[in-house]
């Protein structure tokens, strides 16, 4: 083994050419291993461990014991911590003692299956057991399939293959009847649409195993997650024991945050005293790079050639960061540091490898052959050669996509470059885990792009290193996904109604009916004589339901009558509209035409230096509120939405410059989904307009909040920013207030925004910090600009964005509700709302004006209890708010008798919400009251009061008239209606 000089690893962070762009250096200390013996080991396994001089780490021994005790487990220790051995040994222990037992290994990628096959084949030989491990996937020869089904005891496959072969379970009777273990590796990979589909696929698999009399035990292996037990339970539908303490050894690791947009970065204080270390690189007399070192001269020339126009300002175009990546890549290779460079796309991986080989030819020709790219799309034997070349050190530098992020065995390397945050902290740590040889020091360099997520980490490194990783989302409430798998399950085995409900959660929350009725009406299923449901056709429904896509509205992308790829309609609108530049396997194509009727996209191949961005407008209707969460004094809603997206034009872009704008003629994309929304009160609008005296300042602030929240959504919930959509508006008809929506960008929703309800406070905190720490003056891609904005990032106002976010944060943290709540309770006591002993209340008329004046002056009370103006420096003055919008003395007189029933209780809550200024939620409750009791005049009256305050005078008049029809003696309704009539004159 080649030992890596620690000094070579340390040189990068101290090099004068790079260190001024280093935002943070986190030194992760090495650790020694902790071992543990397993009692009553199988003799063959004990002999194998002794012969190979293997000592089980504590977490491996713990996994062994839990599995042998019959428990389902999920292991979430880091890359290269021995997870594979942890579950292979107990599985093979069982298969050694039970000659009929079988095990199914499920991997998300074929390459992983092949790796594990090699491992299992070696173990089979060393343990001298007969398990005949085999892969069974799309590459398996037809001539081999029968033999595998009949004799193999360990089969390795992937979800896509399993999806199609479950219907042929009668050919697998031997295997399913003896199935003891199902191993799901890389479980963190199963999230979003794919994860939700796989969750139902596993339920179909369990159903078939149960049919043949087996109840397999589940073993899951995953990267570190914030919610591992939740993910495991949703994927499988069972309880799990968590093993997450890593007891394997590791060397020290420097994790460097490197920001090419270094205008915004303060000099790293951590290395300011490293003068002595730098003197080896510097000439003390002239403070320049040591010219005697030809490697340093080569790198210096590269930097000069690629950044000769860069005089310390931010990088201007997108290509420069890739050139910067190449420079660091070359620097490490010239120091003989074996490096894996992760990039954001196949094309960039190829480009950086090509540039590096070309530049290395001019300096060290022999090293040029030690550089290559690795990506999906290469032939299997080509990928295998590169993987082996990394282990043997034939290749010193490899650029790649996330294809090498998963647990493919390539050994451990000296350094990893991550060019652009890969979207999740899980992926980042997976990629970083590729660096580190046993106890040697290693290096990870994360280069930031100019977007919200990347720049947030550059400015807030502690968030990255201290926070648990994201939540992986699996949604079991999507009707489209559930219905698809019920159809497939019915094709595999007849399905009863209770099975559909219990196993597949086939239940419509809105109607109370299960989805089977719709499937029967659509003739997707028919009922047999036993009262079970079956699939009535001869085809295989699994081929009509993709695991990767939600919609069955699929388009074929054709190039010269050759199928290039398939995509669903929403993706066609975003990426393959007429005139779009489509990238496929690193090649660029121009969309010539789109046939919406026949669902074809015709493209032609053309090299081009521009890309396209589509613009859209969004309209949202609230269909049903499912949840309402009050956090402090702020309220967030979650519910069903109807979204209409109008893709009306696209732009041709050369880097950040627009070179043309073109209109599109596409019908709106309409779908029902789920999302969150919240309102911003008019007092904030008034304050902003008074503070800044600018047009569209409020709209610009709302728009900025929407963009920034969406930009940081993946920080807390594992998703891509394109998995969610948003809308901000000064006024929305359904809430009648300024409203911000964030929604799942898929039909039926996939659980992303619902999870955000749980982490909303953290989302607001991180977004506020993002805006406050960004050094731009008017907004930029690092804070409030969005690459997918349909309004071309107009209007946007950074200061107003910060103002609104700080308001939300203060409302969330506000404890003034304690003082206000006690005040409201006292008012209610005075008017009799809280007195359960009141009798003959129907004959009483309560004048709230008189009662409040006698009992309490609300303005004085609030001033005495809490000076919100002092607490809230943003100018949210409760006195002003009450005087302008919630003047209880002037507005509320309840002199209508109140019935002691559910409506009374709801009305109390509505009054309380009204007094707090939560008009939207007060209105929701008042509407519920009216639906239950249309003669409840006070509900009609209070709705009129709220609409009058919101300046909807016509609506207010209608509700007040209704209150007077019910109760002609309602004096306050009469007075307010007269006021509105006078204003109209």
PyMOL commands that set and color helices and strands:
alter all, ss='L'
color gray80, all
select helices_A, chain A and resi 6-14+19-21+43-51+58-68+83-97+110-127+142-151+159-177+187-189+192-211+228-236+262-264+269-271+275-278+294-306+319-334+346-361+365-368+380-392+402-404+425-432+452-459+461-466+479-492+497-504+516-521+541-544+569-575+682-692+697-716+721-723+752-758+760-773+798-813+816-831+841-843+848-855+858-865+868-871+878-885+888-891+902-916+919-932+937-949+953-966+971-984
alter helices_A, ss='H'
color red, helices_A
select strands_A, chain A and resi 22-28+73-75+102-106+134-135+154-157+179-184+217-221+241-243+253-259+339-342+371-374+397-400+415-419+442-448+526-527+533-534+554-559+562-568+581-584+587-595+600-605+611-631+634-654+657-663+669-680+724-732+737-744
alter strands_A, ss='S'
color yellow, strands_A
deselect
rebuild
show_as cartoon
